Amino acid sequence: MREALTREQVAMAVERRGCEGIPVMMGKWWGNGLVDKYGNALLDMAKEYPDDICELWYMEPGFDKSPNSNPEYRMGYRNDYSQFETHSIGESVVLLPDWDELDQFLEHFPDPNEPGNFDWVYDQVKKANGRYTIGCWWRLFHERFWAIRGMENLMMDYYDNMDGLKKLGHKLIEFYKVIIDRYAEVGCDAIFTSDDLGHQQGPMMSPATFEELYLPLYKEIAAYIHSKGMRFFLHSCGDNTLLLDMLIEAGLDVFHPVQKGCMDMDETAQKFKGKISFLAGVDVQQLLMVGTPEEVRKEIRHMKDTFNTPNGGLLLAMGNGIMPDAPLENIKAALDEMYCM
């Protein structure tokens, strides 16, 4: 098994300046229940595979409740959300049910300089040992709007209240710029975040809606990340085929995961390879669940042949969290093949 790639080797692959190895990021993405099922057998196996990239996750603000002792470190602005509508299978509260309260919502926006929210980042960056480092958080724009408004409201907002979404988007950018500054201060090489823009058969919004609302926001955040000398990674589940041209135009550097069953791997590579780099994700929905170890290995070899070039442009990851029904031998086969030189 190979050693961890150097910071420069990862940067070369990301920036398509040569290929001295295919970096792995989020190869050991354990889904809920996986560690409970396999315990030490999984964790001991994982030690065999080096971490090419050091992921630095700051403590994000909560939604209706703060994650720390400061009750204001959250997106919500009301003291009690217990009677409010929920969404996402009842797990989340609609934080802003009425646009008339937008100003009040924005007045209570959390402080990106919240004391202690970068403590884990400062601790982990000391252990990076010269590796490529990436500042991480979940939910950028669409996912954040979804969390604040609820999906049904958001789908209507695309037609009824684009102005409100644009105002909220610019407030998010103000917050993110401070977070990006803080990651730049610790020497991060890139930013990774998420926006599940696709469902199984297409984007969650029309390309025209994306162009009007999201493209300017993406351009601004990408330009700011680049101004700090960092690269921009995005996770987006589902079928993003109709949006990739605009994401590239916005300045996205690395796209994850090219979801199996939603996006055609070969067509995506044929159209976009060389224009953007791919953090290609191994299929956790079908392949790892029901495939054989040899089928897992064969698919990953195909991913390498499809997306990589002599100039690089390919990193490998799991497509999402590995589910507990995935056989341990399939997980090991995937990791073996991902790390094979």
BALUMMAR-228956 format. One line per 5 residues: number of its first residue (from 1); for each residue x, z, y of N, C-alpha, C. Coordinates in steps of 0.05 Angstrom, whole numbers, plus 5000, padded with zeros to 4 digits. Atoms other than C-alpha are relative to their C-alpha. Layout:
NUM = X,Z,Y,X,Z,Y,X,Z,Y  ...
This chain:
1 = 5017,5000,4976,5000,5000,5000,5018,5000,5025  4983,5003,4977,5027,4982,5068,4999,5024,5018  4999,4979,4980,5046,5029,5124,4981,4993,5023  5017,5005,4976,5005,5036,5188,5013,4979,5018  4989,5020,4982,5013,4978,5235,5008,5014,5027
6 = 4992,4989,4974,5048,4991,5301,4981,4992,5022  5016,5007,4977,5015,4990,5368,5002,4971,5008  4995,5028,4992,5046,4923,5384,4988,4981,4980  5011,5017,5020,5025,4893,5318,4969,4998,5002  5029,5000,4996,4952,4913,5330,4994,4984,5025
11 = 5005,5015,4975,4956,4887,5402,5003,4970,4996  4996,5029,5006,4983,4820,5377,4975,4988,4986  5023,5011,5015,4924,4812,5329,4976,4999,5019  5023,5000,4982,4873,4832,5382,5001,4978,5021  4996,5020,4978,4902,4786,5435,5007,4973,4990
16 = 4995,5026,5012,4916,4729,5386,5027,4989,5009  4972,5007,4993,4991,4729,5400,5018,4998,4976  4984,5001,5025,5013,4727,5327,4988,5019,4980  5012,4984,5021,4995,4758,5261,5021,5012,4982  4981,4986,5017,5041,4809,5231,4986,5020,4981
21 = 5017,4983,5016,4984,4843,5194,4972,5000,5011  5028,4998,4992,4909,4851,5196,4993,5029,5004  5006,4972,4995,4891,4917,5230,4973,5008,4988  5025,4989,5010,4837,4961,5200,4991,5022,5019  5013,4979,4983,4790,5003,5244,4974,5006,4987
26 = 5026,4991,5012,4731,5043,5218,4997,4991,4971  5001,5006,5028,4750,5026,5147,4989,5023,4984  5010,4976,5013,4733,5097,5128,4977,5012,5016  5024,4993,4985,4665,5099,5162,4980,5011,4980  5017,4987,5020,4628,5150,5119,4972,5003,5011
31 = 5028,4997,4991,4552,5145,5126,4990,5028,4991  5013,4974,5006,4506,5205,5122,4997,5004,4970  5003,4993,5028,4510,5238,5053,5022,4990,4982  4979,5010,5017,4571,5201,5028,5020,5021,4991  4981,4979,5007,4619,5259,5032,4987,5022,4983
36 = 5014,4980,5017,4567,5306,5003,4999,4991,4971  5002,5011,5027,4561,5260,4943,5027,5000,4985  4975,5004,5014,4634,5247,4928,5021,5021,5005  4983,4977,4994,4669,5306,4961,5030,4992,5000  4971,5003,4999,4744,5311,4949,5009,4974,4987
41 = 4992,5026,5012,4746,5248,4905,5001,4979,5022  5000,5019,4978,4728,5208,4967,5023,5006,5020  4981,4992,4979,4772,5247,5016,5028,4997,4990  4973,5004,5010,4833,5246,4971,5007,4971,4998  4996,5029,5001,4825,5171,4960,5007,4989,5027
46 = 4996,5010,4973,4821,5160,5035,5028,5005,5011  4973,4994,4991,4889,5192,5045,5020,4978,4994  4982,5022,5008,4920,5131,5012,5002,4978,5021  5002,5023,4981,4901,5086,5070,5006,5009,5028  4992,4991,4973,4935,5092,5138,4979,4993,5022
51 = 5017,5006,4977,4898,5093,5205,5017,4983,5019  4986,5018,4982,4922,5033,5244,4994,5006,5029  5010,4995,4973,4881,5053,5305,4991,5028,5003  5009,4973,4995,4870,5121,5335,4975,4999,5018  5026,5000,4985,4797,5128,5356,4997,5026,5015
56 = 5003,4976,4983,4785,5176,5414,4972,5001,5011  5029,4998,4993,4712,5198,5421,4997,5024,5019  5006,4978,4982,4693,5238,5482,4973,5012,4994  5026,4987,5005,4634,5286,5481,4980,4988,5020  5020,5013,4983,4577,5244,5509,4979,5020,5009
61 = 5022,4983,4992,4521,5276,5549,4977,4998,4980  5023,5001,5018,4459,5294,5509,4978,4984,5012  5023,5014,4990,4391,5264,5517,4980,5020,5012  5018,4980,4990,4336,5316,5523,5013,5028,5000  4986,4975,5002,4385,5372,5505,5030,4995,5004
66 = 4972,5002,4996,4457,5384,5526,5015,5007,4974  4984,4993,5023,4512,5386,5472,5018,5024,5005  4983,4977,4994,4547,5443,5507,4984,5022,5015  5013,4978,4987,4532,5506,5547,4988,4994,5027  5011,5008,4975,4516,5468,5610,4974,4985,4996
71 = 5026,5014,5006,4441,5450,5607,4996,4974,5015  5003,5024,4984,4451,5395,5659,5017,4977,4988  4983,5022,5012,4500,5354,5615,4983,4985,4980  5019,5015,5016,4444,5309,5590,4988,4978,5017  5013,5021,4986,4406,5247,5609,4972,5008,5011
76 = 5026,4992,4993,4339,5281,5613,5000,5017,5026  5003,4986,4974,4313,5313,5678,4979,5022,4999  5021,4980,5003,4256,5357,5653,5010,5024,4984  4992,4977,5015,4263,5428,5628,4988,5001,4972  5013,4999,5026,4215,5418,5570,4989,4973,4993
81 = 5009,5026,5010,4205,5353,5531,4984,5003,4975  5013,4995,5026,4169,5385,5472,4974,4985,4996  5026,5013,5003,4103,5351,5487,5002,4970,5007  4997,5027,4992,4132,5283,5505,5000,4981,4975  5000,5020,5021,4125,5219,5464,5028,4997,4988
86 = 4975,5004,5014,4179,5207,5412,5002,4971,4990  4996,5026,5011,4210,5144,5385,5023,5002,4980  4978,5001,5020,4264,5122,5334,4993,5019,4977  5009,4984,5023,4225,5152,5275,4997,5029,5008  5006,4973,4991,4207,5213,5316,5024,5017,5006
91 = 4975,4984,4996,4280,5233,5327,5008,5002,5029  4992,5001,4972,4285,5218,5401,4975,5002,5018  5021,4997,4980,4244,5234,5463,5001,4978,5021  5001,5019,4978,4222,5183,5515,5007,5016,5025  4990,4984,4978,4263,5211,5573,4988,4993,5027
96 = 5011,5009,4974,4233,5169,5629,4974,4984,4994  5025,5014,5007,4160,5153,5612,4987,4986,5024  5013,5011,4976,4141,5136,5684,5022,4991,5020  4980,5011,4981,4183,5091,5730,4997,5013,5027  5003,4986,4974,4155,5130,5790,5019,5023,5002
101 = 4981,4978,5000,4203,5185,5770,5029,4992,4997  4973,5010,5003,4265,5141,5768,5019,5015,5019  4982,4987,4981,4295,5172,5831,5007,5029,4991  4996,4973,5010,4286,5242,5802,5019,4999,4976  4982,5003,5023,4318,5218,5737,5029,4996,5008
106 = 4973,5006,4991,4378,5190,5774,5013,5023,5014  4989,4976,4986,4387,5253,5816,5011,5020,4981  4991,4981,5020,4396,5293,5752,5020,4987,4980  4982,5014,5018,4446,5244,5721,5024,5018,4994  4978,4982,5007,4502,5280,5684,5026,4992,5014
111 = 4974,5004,4987,4572,5287,5712,5020,4990,4979  4980,5010,5020,4624,5244,5675,5025,5017,4999  4977,4981,5000,4676,5296,5695,4993,5027,4989  5009,4975,5012,4639,5350,5656,5024,5015,4988  4978,4985,5011,4690,5405,5640,4998,5001,4969
116 = 4998,4998,5029,4712,5401,5567,4991,4975,4985  5010,5023,5015,4681,5334,5550,5022,4981,4990  4977,5016,5010,4751,5303,5540,5020,5017,4984  4981,4983,5014,4782,5362,5504,5010,4988,4974  4993,5012,5026,4780,5328,5436,5018,4976,5004
121 = 4983,5024,4994,4809,5264,5466,5028,5009,5006  4974,4991,4993,4867,5302,5496,5015,5011,4976  4988,4990,5024,4880,5336,5430,5009,4978,4981  4994,5021,5019,4877,5273,5388,5021,4980,5009  4981,5019,4991,4918,5229,5433,5029,5010,4996
126 = 4973,4989,5006,4977,5276,5422,5009,4994,4971  4994,5006,5028,4972,5258,5348,5001,4970,4994  5001,5029,5004,4970,5183,5358,5026,4989,4989  4974,5007,5011,5044,5177,5341,5006,4970,5005  4993,5027,4992,5052,5111,5378,4981,4979,4990
131 = 5019,5020,5009,4991,5078,5347,4983,4989,5023  5020,5012,4982,4941,5033,5383,4978,5021,5004  5021,4980,4995,4890,5079,5417,4976,4987,5013  5024,5012,4990,4818,5063,5433,4980,5022,5008  5020,4981,4990,4769,5103,5476,4972,4991,4991
136 = 5025,5008,5013,4701,5105,5443,4976,5016,5010  5026,4987,4998,4628,5121,5457,4979,4981,4990  5022,5016,5009,4562,5097,5430,4980,4994,5023  5022,5008,4982,4506,5061,5469,5010,4992,5028  4991,5010,4974,4523,5018,5529,4977,4994,5019
141 = 5022,5006,4982,4464,4984,5563,4973,4998,4985  5025,5003,5014,4408,4959,5517,4993,5025,4984  5004,4976,5016,4416,5019,5470,4994,5024,5018  5005,4978,4982,4418,5066,5529,4973,4998,5013  5027,5004,4990,4356,5036,5560,4979,5008,4979
146 = 5017,4995,5023,4323,5041,5492,4997,5031,4997  5001,4971,5004,4341,5115,5487,4985,5014,5023  5013,4988,4977,4315,5130,5557,4971,4993,5002  5028,5010,4996,4251,5089,5557,4984,4999,4974  5013,5006,5025,4235,5082,5483,4998,4970,4996
151 = 4999,5029,5005,4235,5014,5449,4975,4985,5010  5024,5014,4991,4163,4995,5462,4999,4997,5030  5000,5001,4971,4168,5012,5536,5021,4979,5009  4978,5018,4992,4234,4974,5541,4992,4971,4996  5009,5028,5005,4204,4911,5510,4981,4990,5022
156 = 5018,5007,4977,4151,4913,5565,5015,4998,5026  4984,5000,4975,4202,4929,5619,5014,4973,5004  4987,5025,4997,4236,4863,5605,4983,4980,5015  5019,5018,4986,4174,4830,5634,4989,5013,5025  5014,4986,4979,4146,4884,5680,5017,5015,5020
161 = 4984,4983,4981,4204,4923,5711,5030,4995,4997  4972,5006,5001,4270,4887,5710,5015,5014,5023  4986,4987,4978,4286,4917,5778,5008,5029,4993  4994,4973,5009,4281,4987,5749,5024,5001,4981  4978,5001,5020,4327,4968,5691,5027,4994,5014
166 = 4975,5007,4985,4378,4937,5739,5011,5024,5015  4992,4976,4985,4379,5000,5781,5012,5020,4981  4990,4981,5020,4388,5043,5719,5027,4990,4989  4975,5012,5010,4442,4995,5694,5024,5005,5019  4979,4995,4981,4483,5003,5757,5008,5029,5002
171 = 4994,4972,5001,4478,5078,5753,5017,5006,4975  4984,4997,5024,4505,5074,5682,5029,4990,5005  4973,5011,4995,4563,5031,5706,5016,5020,5017  4986,4980,4985,4581,5084,5758,5011,5022,4982  4992,4980,5019,4583,5135,5702,5023,4990,4982
176 = 4981,5010,5019,4622,5091,5654,5028,4995,5013  4975,5005,4986,4675,5073,5706,5017,5025,5001  4985,4975,5001,4695,5146,5710,5011,5005,4972  4991,4996,5028,4698,5151,5634,5023,4981,4994  4978,5020,5004,4741,5087,5632,5025,5009,5014
181 = 4977,4990,4986,4787,5116,5685,5014,5022,4984  4989,4978,5015,4796,5178,5643,5014,4991,4975  4986,5011,5024,4813,5138,5581,5025,4985,5009  4976,5014,4990,4862,5096,5622,5022,5021,5006  4980,4980,4993,4896,5160,5645,5014,5011,4976
186 = 4987,4991,5024,4911,5180,5573,5015,4978,4986  4985,5022,5011,4940,5111,5559,4987,4984,4979  5014,5015,5021,4886,5079,5517,5005,4970,5003  4996,5028,5000,4895,5007,5497,4974,4984,5002  5025,5014,5001,4821,4990,5491,4977,5019,5003
191 = 5025,4985,4999,4749,5013,5499,4982,4988,4978  5020,5008,5020,4699,5010,5441,4974,5014,5006  5026,4988,4997,4625,5019,5451,4980,4982,4985  5020,5013,5017,4559,4994,5422,4976,4992,5017  5025,5009,4989,4496,4956,5440,4987,4983,4978
196 = 5013,5015,5021,4453,4935,5381,4981,4980,5012  5015,5020,4985,4430,4871,5414,4983,4983,4981  5014,5018,5018,4404,4837,5351,4982,5015,4980  5015,4992,5024,4351,4846,5298,5009,4981,4977  4991,5015,5023,4356,4812,5230,5000,4970,5004
201 = 5003,5029,4998,4337,4743,5254,5005,4989,5028  4995,5009,4973,4357,4739,5327,5004,5023,5019  4995,4978,4981,4369,4778,5391,4975,5016,5006  5023,4982,4994,4324,4836,5412,4986,4991,5026  5012,5011,4976,4311,4800,5478,5006,4970,5002
206 = 4995,5029,4998,4308,4727,5498,5027,4996,5013  4975,5006,4986,4374,4695,5519,4997,5000,5030  5005,5000,4971,4343,4686,5588,5000,5028,5012  5000,4972,4991,4330,4761,5594,5028,5011,4999  4972,4991,5001,4401,4775,5571,5016,4990,5024
211 = 4985,5012,4979,4428,4727,5622,4994,5013,5027  5008,4989,4974,4389,4757,5680,5008,5030,5002  4996,4971,4998,4396,4831,5663,5028,5009,4990  4977,4989,5012,4454,4843,5617,5026,4986,5007  4975,5014,4995,4505,4789,5632,5014,5010,5025
216 = 4986,4989,4977,4520,4815,5703,5011,5028,4994  4990,4973,5007,4527,4886,5675,5024,4998,4982  4977,5004,5018,4573,4863,5619,5024,4989,5016  4978,5011,4984,4615,4823,5668,5014,5022,5016  4989,4979,4984,4624,4883,5713,5015,5020,4983
221 = 4986,4980,5016,4642,4931,5658,5025,4989,4987  4977,5013,5012,4689,4881,5624,5022,4997,5020  4980,5003,4979,4724,4866,5689,5014,5026,5007  4988,4974,4994,4734,4940,5702,5018,5009,4978  4982,4992,5022,4762,4953,5633,5026,4984,5001
226 = 4976,5017,4999,4810,4894,5641,5017,5008,5024  4985,4992,4976,4830,4919,5711,5018,5024,4994  4985,4976,5008,4855,4982,5676,5020,4994,4978  4981,5008,5021,4897,4942,5627,4991,5004,4972  5011,4995,5027,4851,4953,5568,4984,4977,4990
231 = 5017,5020,5012,4813,4909,5520,4973,5011,4994  5028,4992,5002,4738,4911,5508,4990,4992,4972  5012,5003,5027,4709,4920,5437,4970,5007,5002  5029,4994,5000,4634,4917,5424,4990,4999,4971  5016,5001,5025,4593,4936,5362,4972,4992,5007
236 = 5028,5007,4997,4526,4901,5358,4990,4990,4973  5013,5008,5025,4485,4899,5294,4981,4976,5004  5020,5021,4999,4438,4842,5277,5012,4973,5006  4992,5027,4995,4440,4769,5294,5005,4996,5030  4992,5003,4972,4478,4759,5359,5009,4971,5006
241 = 4990,5027,4998,4490,4684,5349,4994,4988,5028  5008,5013,4975,4451,4663,5411,5011,5014,5025  4989,4985,4977,4486,4715,5455,5031,4998,5001  4971,4998,5001,4559,4706,5434,5013,4984,5023  4989,5016,4978,4573,4651,5485,5000,5016,5026
246 = 5001,4985,4975,4550,4697,5541,5017,5025,4998  4982,4977,5003,4587,4757,5513,5029,4992,5005  4973,5011,4995,4650,4715,5513,5004,4994,5030  4999,5006,4971,4635,4691,5584,5003,5026,5016  4998,4975,4986,4627,4764,5605,5028,5013,4998
251 = 4973,4989,5002,4697,4780,5580,5005,5017,4976  4996,4984,5025,4687,4813,5512,5024,4989,4985  4975,5007,5014,4752,4814,5473,4996,5000,4969  5002,4997,5029,4731,4837,5403,4971,5007,4993  5028,4996,5008,4663,4833,5369,4998,5011,4971
256 = 5005,4987,5026,4639,4876,5310,4970,5001,4995  4985,5005,5025,4612,4867,5256,4997,4971,4989  5008,5025,5012,4585,4795,5246,4984,5007,4975  5015,4987,5022,4531,4827,5202,4992,4980,4979  5007,5016,5023,4524,4797,5133,4969,4999,4997
261 = 5028,5003,5004,4454,4769,5121,4985,4995,5027  5012,5005,4974,4441,4763,5196,5015,4977,5015  4984,5021,4988,4498,4719,5222,5016,4986,4978  4985,5016,5019,4530,4662,5184,5030,5002,5006  4971,4995,4995,4603,4681,5176,5015,4974,5005
266 = 4985,5025,4997,4629,4610,5168,4994,4985,5025  5007,5014,4975,4589,4580,5225,5009,5015,5024  4990,4984,4977,4607,4638,5271,5029,4995,5004  4971,5005,4998,4681,4629,5256,5006,4972,5010  4995,5028,4992,4677,4554,5264,4995,4996,5030
271 = 5007,5004,4972,4644,4559,5332,5016,5017,5019  4989,4981,4981,4678,4620,5362,5028,5008,4995  4973,4991,5006,4745,4631,5328,5019,4987,5021  4981,5009,4979,4800,4626,5380,4990,5007,5028  5012,4992,4974,4752,4645,5437,4997,5030,5002
276 = 5004,4972,5001,4744,4717,5416,5012,5010,4974  4990,4988,5025,4773,4764,5363,4977,5014,4987  5021,4988,5016,4731,4793,5307,5010,5025,4986  4998,4976,5017,4728,4863,5279,4979,4996,4979  5020,5009,5020,4694,4835,5218,4993,5022,4981
281 = 5010,4977,5016,4651,4884,5180,4992,4993,4972  5007,5003,5028,4646,4890,5105,4970,5008,4997  5029,4996,5004,4573,4887,5083,4995,5026,4985  5007,4974,5012,4548,4958,5069,4972,5000,4989  5028,5000,5009,4475,4938,5057,4997,4990,4972
286 = 5003,5012,5026,4484,4896,4995,5026,5001,4984  4975,5004,5015,4556,4881,4975,5011,5027,4989  4989,4974,5009,4582,4953,4972,4980,5015,4982  5021,4985,5015,4516,4977,4942,4997,4989,4971  5008,5012,5026,4504,4928,4885,5021,4981,4989
291 = 4979,5018,5010,4566,4884,4879,5019,5013,4981  4978,4989,5017,4622,4892,4829,5025,5003,5017  4975,4998,4985,4691,4913,4851,5013,4973,5005  4987,5026,4996,4716,4842,4841,4985,4983,5020  5016,5014,4980,4658,4814,4882,5007,5011,5028
296 = 4992,4988,4974,4677,4863,4938,5027,4988,5009  4973,5011,4994,4750,4840,4935,4998,4971,5009  5002,5028,4995,4730,4767,4934,4988,4995,5028  5013,5003,4973,4685,4774,4996,5020,5007,5022  4981,4992,4979,4740,4809,5036,5022,4979,5002
301 = 4980,5022,4998,4790,4755,5018,4988,4976,5014  5013,5022,4986,4740,4704,5042,4998,5006,5030  5000,4992,4971,4732,4743,5108,5027,4995,5013  4973,5005,4990,4807,4740,5117,5005,4971,5004  4995,5029,4998,4810,4666,5103,4983,4987,5022
306 = 5019,5011,4981,4750,4653,5149,5008,5006,5029  4997,4991,4972,4768,4693,5211,5029,5001,5010  4973,4997,4991,4843,4700,5212,5014,4974,5006  4984,5023,4993,4892,4651,5242,5029,5008,5001  4972,4993,4996,4968,4647,5248,5005,5016,5025
311 = 4998,4985,4975,4957,4676,5317,4985,5026,5000  5015,4976,5002,4915,4733,5292,4970,4996,5006  5028,5003,4994,4845,4745,5318,4981,5014,4981  5017,4986,5020,4820,4787,5259,5009,5029,4997  4997,4973,5009,4812,4861,5248,4978,5005,4980
316 = 5019,4994,5020,4774,4891,5190,4988,5028,5003  5014,4974,4998,4722,4947,5187,4978,4999,4980  5026,5000,5013,4661,4969,5150,4979,4990,5020  5020,5010,4982,4599,4936,5179,4984,5022,5013  5014,4976,4990,4567,5005,5188,5008,5022,4982
321 = 4993,4977,5017,4569,5073,5155,4994,4993,4971  5004,5005,5029,4578,5068,5079,4979,5020,4990  5022,4983,5009,4515,5093,5046,5007,5013,4973  4992,4984,5023,4518,5145,4991,4994,4987,4973  5005,5014,5025,4491,5097,4938,5022,4980,4993
326 = 4978,5018,5006,4554,5055,4943,5019,5013,4979  4982,4988,5020,4596,5066,4880,5028,5005,5011  4973,4993,4990,4663,5099,4892,5020,4978,4994  4981,5021,5006,4699,5043,4856,4997,4976,5018  5003,5021,4980,4670,4993,4905,5013,5007,5026
331 = 4987,4991,4975,4693,5034,4964,5030,4997,4998  4971,5002,5004,4763,5037,4935,5009,4970,4999  4993,5028,5001,4763,4962,4920,5000,4988,5028  5001,5010,4972,4743,4948,4992,5024,5008,5016  4977,4991,4985,4797,4991,5021,5026,4988,4990
336 = 4976,5013,5011,4850,4963,4974,5003,4972,5011  4998,5027,4991,4833,4893,4995,5004,4998,5030  4997,5000,4971,4827,4909,5069,5029,5006,5008  4973,4992,4993,4896,4940,5069,5022,4984,4986  4980,5017,5014,4929,4888,5024,5014,4981,5019
341 = 4985,5018,4983,4984,4849,5059,4996,4971,4991
